[in-house]
């Protein structure tokens, strides 16, 4: 016969564990403060955040985790602990595509935790400017969507920016119809970011064919507009609904269920190899026969897995293109370094945008 533990005894055990957890958390926080003192004594300045160190810690947590908490849940908890401890050392300011409640802000919190200060700016270009001028230590920008492809503004800015890519984060995007209207027939205008409008095209065609579609700078901006106009509805995430206190008329209206957006973290610093990294680069070959084959050959020769390749106009001449490439591995890894050395002799331009840890979740 199974013995049932009395509820009072279980609650006493939970209270004791909570006290122990709190004590250990504060011990960890004291260690973080000591780390800051040591770094300052060694002459280190700027941000104390290390994307490679954080990635290694979170992967170690996943290895140690024996459940019943899932790896994703355990990772989320420890990321918040690390975020709070880092804030005791030196708080981070992170620029994101505002206003409050955008998927970009959600990506910032997922990557850095909620102890950072998120700074809203109006455009992707302003995110780069905020980090380049050191108004913020890091920025979060969208780079590609699983259904709508690359974000051209981000790629074009990476081409000319001195910043490094030092991290990535993926967000499962659930689009919701927000507004004050009581019926779909009362909605005359749908506002959202152009990517979100495209991701919900089929649903809108079926359920709101009469509504005009207007692209705005962000989903959160659309939500702000919808809060002031009953005939206008917004497509945005739940966070925007909370910020602007808007009812959710219809949940999850995206056309593809596993719709995911990948964001990159941009900053001044570089990341050391962790063993599970990506490297992003941009290459120009010139317009000549066999140029693409020559560009790809070093990756095959040295066994480097190419994850993604996108072409963009170089803006330097008619029909002149550059290629944005993501590969597995870190630029300091031997086989990757050999491939990149070989590649630079086969192309007219090679720029390494950054080597950084793969997204943990």
N, C-alpha and C positions, 0 to 999 in steps of 0.2 A: 504494500500500500504506500502511495506517495505521500511524503510528509510535507505539509503546507507550512511555510514559514510565516509567522504572524506579521501583519502589516506594520505594527509598531516597531518590531525588530528590524524590518527591512528599511524603514524610514530612518531609524537611528544609524544603521550602517551607511545609508546614503549621506546623511549629515556628516558623519565622520570622514567619509571619502571626500566630500566637498571641501571640508576644512583642510584635508591633506593636499588636495589638488590646488587650492588657493595658496597654501604655503609654498608648494613647489613652483607655482607660477611666479610668485614674487621672488623666489630664489633665482629663477631664470632671468627675471627682469634686472636683478642686481648684477648678474653676470654680464648682461648686455651693456649695462652702464660701465662696467669695468673694461669691457671690450672697447668702448668709445674712448675711455681715458687712455688706454694703451695705444690706440691708433693715433690720437692727438699727440701723445708723447713721442711717437715715432715720426711725427711731422706730416701725417696724413691729413689732407683737407678735402673739402667737397662732401659728396654723399658717402655714407657708410654702407649703402645698399649694395649687395653683391649678388647679381642674378644667378651666377654659377653656384655659389655657396647655398643660396636658398633652394635651388633645384636639387642639389645633392641631399640636403636635409629632408625635403619632402619625399624624395624617392626612398630614403632610408626609413622614413615613417611607414611607407607602404610595405616595405619588406618586413618590418617589425610587427605590423598590425596583424593581430590574430582574431579580430572580430569580437562581438557581432557587428560592430560598426563597419561600414563599407570603407574601402580605401579612399573613395571620393569624399566621404564625410570626414574621415580622419585627416585627410589632406586639408580640407577647408578649415577645420578647427585649428590645425597647427599653423596654417598661413595667417590666420588672425592673431595667434599668439606671437608669431614672428613680427607681424605688422605693428602690434602694440609695443613690443620690446624695442623695435627699431625706432619708433617714435620717441622713446625715452632717450635714445642716442642723439638723433637728429631727425626731426620730422621731414617727410618728403612732400614736395609739391608736384603734382602731376597734372599736366594740361590735357584736356579732353574736348571733344566736339560737343559744345553745349547747345541749349541750356541744360539745367538739371533734369535727370530722368532719361537720358539717351542710352542706347546700347553701348556706346563708347564709354560712358561713365560706369556702366555695369561691368564692362571689360576691365576698367582700371581697378575697381574694387576686387574683382575676381583674382587679378594678378598680384596686386599689392596689399590687399586687405583693407579694412575700413578705417585704419588709423592714419591713413594718408590724407592730405588736403588736396581735394580735386579742384582744379581751376578751370571753369568753363570758358571756352573761346568760340568764336563764331564760325571759323573755317578750318579746314585741314592745313592750309598754308599758315594760319596763325598759330597752330599747334607747333609746327616746325620753328616758327619765329620765336615762340616763347622759350623753347629749349635751347635754340642757337644763341639767344641773348642771355641765357642763364636766369631768366625770370622763373623758370621751373626746372627741376632736375631731370624730369622725364616727361614724355608725351605718349599718348595712346592714339593710334590712328588705324582705321580699317584698311585692310589691304586686299581682301578678296572675299567673295560670297560664293557658297557652294552651288547656288542656282544662277546667279547673275554675273559671275566672273569677277575680274579684277576691278579695283577702284583706281581709275586712271589718274585722278588728282594726286593720290599718294605715290604712285610710281613715278610720275613726272617730277614730284618734289624730291624724291629719293635720289634722282639722277644728279641733282645739283647741290644737295645738302651735304655738309661736312659731318653730320651726325651718324652714329652707328645704330644698327638694329641690335638691341641687347636682350630681347625676349619676345615671346609670342603668347597669345591667349586666344582660345576659341570659345565662342558664345553660341549656344543653340538659340536661334531666333524664333520666338513665337510672336506673331503679329496679331494685334487685337484692334477691333473697331471701337473707338472711344467717342463719346459725345453726349450731348444733353437731349437729343431727339428721342421721342418715345417710339417712333416707328421709322423703318427704313425709308418709307415714302416721303418723310419729312426732310430728308437729307438732300441738299442741292449740291454740296461741294465736299469732296474728299481731299484732304491735305496730308502729305507725308513726304519723307525723303524720296527721291526718284527711285532708289534701289528698293525701298519698301513697296512703293506703288507697283513696281515690276514684279515683285515677289508675290503679290496678291492679285495679279491681273485677271486670272480666270474667275476667282471668287467675285471680284467687282463686276466683271462682265455679266455674271449670272444674277447677282443680287442687287446691284446698284447701277444698272446700265444708264439710268437717267442722270446720275451725278457727274458733275465736272471734276476732273482730277487735276490737282494743282501740286506741283513739286515745290517743296520748301527746303530750307537749309538742314533741318533735322526733324526727326519724329517728335522730339520733345517740343520743338517750336510749333509743330502742328497741333499738339495737345494743348499748348497755351492758347492758340487761336481758337480751338474748339471750345474751350472753357468760357469764351466770351461770345459765342455765336451758336444758337440752337440749330441753325440750318447747316452748320459745318461740322463734319466729323473728321477724326484723325485716325490714322493707322500708326500704332505705337505699342511699346511694351507695357507690362504691368507697372514698372517703376514710374513711367510717365503718368499713368492713371493715378497712382498714389500722390505724386507731387502736385498735380493740378486738380485733384479730387474730382476726377471724371468717371462716370459710370462706364463699365465695359458692356457695350451693346452686344458684341459677338466676339468670342475668344478664338484664337488660333485659326485665323483666316488665310494663312499662308498656303500657297498652292502645293508646296512640297513639304512633307511632314518633317524631314530631317534637315531643314534649312539651317545652315551654320555660317557664321561670319568669323573670319580670322582677322585678328588685330595684331599689330606689332608694337613693341615698346621701343621708342627712340630716345637716345641719350648721348652724353659726351663720352661715356666710359665703354670699355671693352669687356668681354666675358671670357674667362679661362675655359679650357676644355673640361667637360663633365663626363664624356663617354657617350652621351645621348644628345647630340647637338645637330643643328642645321647651320648652313652657311648660305647667305644670299649674296648674289653678285650681279652686276650689270656689265654686258659685253657688247662691243660694236665690232663688226667684221668688215664693214665696207661692202659695197655692192659688186661682188665678183663671183664667177662660177666656182662651186665647191666650197664656198666660205662657211656655210652652215655645217657641212660634214667635218671640215677642219676644226671648227669650234667644239663639236661634240666628241671628237675622237679621243682627246686626253682623258675624259671621264671614263670611257670604256677601257682604255689602256690600263688605267690605274685602279679600276674597280670601284669607282665612285658612283653611287646611286643618285640619279637626278630626279628630284621630286616634282619639279614644276618648271615650265618655261613659258614666258609671255613676250611677245614682241610689241614695241611701241615706237612711233615716229621719234627720231632723234632731235627734231626741230633744227637740225644743222643743214639739211639739204633735202631736195625733193626725192622721195622714195628711199630715204636713208633711215635705217631702223636700228634700234638697240634691243638687246634681249635681256630680260630679267630672268634669272635662273636661281632656283633653290636646290641645294644638294644636301645629302646626308653627310654629317661629320663636321668637324671643326677645322678651320684653316691651319691650325697647328698640328693636326693629325698627320702622320707621315704620308699616307697615300693621298690625302686631300692636298697637302702642300706640294707634292710631286705633280699632281694633275694641274694645279693652278700655275706652277712654274712653267710647265709645258704649254699651257693655254696662252700665257702672256706673249709667247713668240708667234702665235698663230692668229692673233686678233689685233685690231688697231687701237682698242681701248679696253681695259679691264679695271673695274672698280669693285672692291669687296665692300659690300654694304654692312656686313657684320656676321660674326659667328656667335651663336646664342643657344641656350638650352631649349630643347623641344618643350612644347606645352605639356605640363604634367597631367592636367585634365582639361 
